[in-house]
Amino acid sequence: MNVRRITMDVDKAVHRPDVLELAEAIDAVTGVEALNITVGDIDLETVGMDITVEGDEIDVPELIAAIENAGAAVHSIDEVVVGSRVIELVKRNR
């Protein structure tokens, strides 16, 4: 299965790893061509982030292991794009 984009809800401790360390760990994963880490909320102990990774044939188990080995935790996978091209989300009028 060719995973081209994955968006995850990830939490980490306030002090470790820092965002650059986490980005470096993700960037080393097979298939990763680009990534975006956006900090959503910070409390006394944790930082909540949305992480989007794009590439060609992203190794998802390796990606999750890299995030966890860096010291963060994946809470959910919120988007997965699979196939020979990327389909952007189209908002529907209801």
N, C-alpha and C positions, 0 to 999 in steps of 0.2 A: 504494500500500500504506500503510495507516494504522498506523505504528509508534507504540505507546502507552507502551512501556517498553523500555529497553535497559540491560543491565548489562555493564560492561567492566572488564577488568584494565588499569590504567594505571600507568606509572612516570614519575617526574619526578626531576630533580636535587634534592639536599637543599635548596639555597638558592633556586632560581628555577624556575618560578614558585612563589609561596607558594600555599597551598590556597585562600585567598580570591580571589586573582587568577584561578586556574583556575576556581573557581565562577562568577566574574563572566563569564568568557569563555563558559562553557557556558550560563549563564542567558540570554545574548543570542541563542542559536540559535533559529531558527524552530521553533515547536511545543513548546518546553520550558516546562513549567508548574511542575515541581519537580525537585530533584536532591539526591542524597546522596553525599557523598564520605567514605569511611571509610579511614583509613590502616591498612594491614595490617602492613607491616614497613618498617624503616628500617635501612640499612647506612651505611657511610662516605660513599657517593656518591649513592645513590638512595633514593627513597621509593616503595614499592609501595602502590597504592590500589585499592579497589573503588569504581567510580562507577556509580550507578543514576540514570537520567534517566526521568522520566515526563511525559507530555503527550498532545497530540492531533496526529497527523501530524508527528512529530519528523523533521526533515530530517537523516538520518543522515550523508550526506556532509559537510554543513555542520558537524555536531557533531564528527566526527572531525577536520576541518580546524581547527576552533576549538581543540580540545585540542592539536593539533600546533603551531598558530601561537602558542599560549600557552607552548610549550616543554616539553610532556610527550609521551609516546609511548603509543599504544594497543597493547597486547600481544595482547589477545583480546577478542572479544565472547562473553560467557558466557550471556546470556539475551536473547531478543527476544520481546516480546509484541505481536501484531498483531491488528487487528480492531476491532469496534465496542465491545468491552468488555475488561476485564483479567481473565484467568483466573489465580488464584493457584495456585502449585505445591502439589499434593496428594502427600504422602509415601505411598508404597505399602509395605505390609507384604509382605515376601518370605520 
